[in-house]
Amino acid sequence: MEEGPYKYIRDGNGKVSRVIRIGTRKSQLARIQTDSVADKLKELYPDVHLEIVAMSTTGDVILDRALSKIGEKSLFTKELENALERNEVDLVVHSLKDLPTSLPAGFTIGAVLKRENPHDAVVLHPSNTGKTLDTLPEKSVIGTSSLRRAAQLKKRFPHLEFKDIRGNLNTRLKKLDEKDDFAAIILAAAGLKRMGWENRISLILEPEDCMYAVGQGALAVEVRARDADILEMVSVLHDPDTVLRCIAERAFLKQLEGGCSVPVAVHTKVKDSQLYLTGAVYSLDGSQSIKETMQTSIAPGDESLERVDEQVQRVGVTAIKVPAEAQDAAERLGVKLADLLLSKGAKEILTVARQLNDAR
């Protein structure tokens, strides 16, 4: 049954329940991530009927060019947002790192789930088992489609070479295993863990070797901003620490005007009611970099203990169950750290990186 934009279903006993349609990319990892969110919702709301709608996106279809060259910010999200806009789905599950820091009008991130390991992982070619990036032979080729990873690792491991590798996780691992083009590839640890392929992780890159991408390892649920009931429903999925870390990271990236086509990296942690944010920008070859750390208190003040948020969006995130004061502090931290980097010449580094990448 359709009623207005919503869809309902009647069971054998005549009980009517609303159908919540969840949009997802077709890749195996996207399906696994979406199913994990659907399972959590099912547990919390046993009466709601969930339906999963899978679709292909531009990023899934264009596989012959580096991500940073396609020049479309919402590469993996546009088709899903179109379906959301047309009321064909009610919510969409994304990897948060795929979502631009400004969402199109009418959309918001209604939940950011507890973050999986946000670090990058090295997956070695079977013939290199037991080696590390340090001990790989001179001029070994490392596969990564990320300018951020390549810039940091070139600086740290100058004896290695870096080449683009595209495709979903399955494709990339196949390219690594079945050919001898790559000595190793770099992938997000979170994706490998979610796929159940943790045994393929040769080593995890620590922040001193390679800091991660903004939002990496966190899942986000995007909804229509006007859908108060859906927003309320998904808001219970929010993990407060992850929300605050990711608001700070996204505010940092937004203030820098960074995106897929420039090397920007972050590292965050919450400890003793303090939020720590380290952020860095790099030239494409990693030879120039600016890196700084700042912190802020996210301890609730007396009057804000009860004051969670009305529908305020911060860098695309609406977290109605997280204290507003802490969210404001996290956003300010990101902006302040970006301003500090900009005052030290980050703009010039990023401008050159963007021009060089466009010219490639």
Secondary structure, DSSP 4 states (H G I P E B T S, - for coil): -EETTEEEEE-TTS-EEEEEEEEEESSHHHHHHHHHHHHHHHHH-TTSEEEEEEE--HHHH--SS-HHHH--TTTTTHHHHHHHHTTS-SEEEEEGGGS-SSPPTTEEEEEEPPP---SEEEEE-GGGTT--TTTSPTT-EEE-S-HHHHHHHHHH-TT-EEE---S-HHHHHHHHHHSSS-SEEEEEHHHHHHTT-GGG--EEPPTTT--B-TTTT-EEEEEETT-HHHHHHHHTT--HHHHHHHHHHHHHHHHHT--TTS-EEEEEEEETTEEEEEEEEE-TTSSSEEEEEEEEE-PPPGGGSS-B--S--BTTB--TTSBHHHHHHHHHHHHHHHHHHHHTTHHHHHHHHHHHHHH-
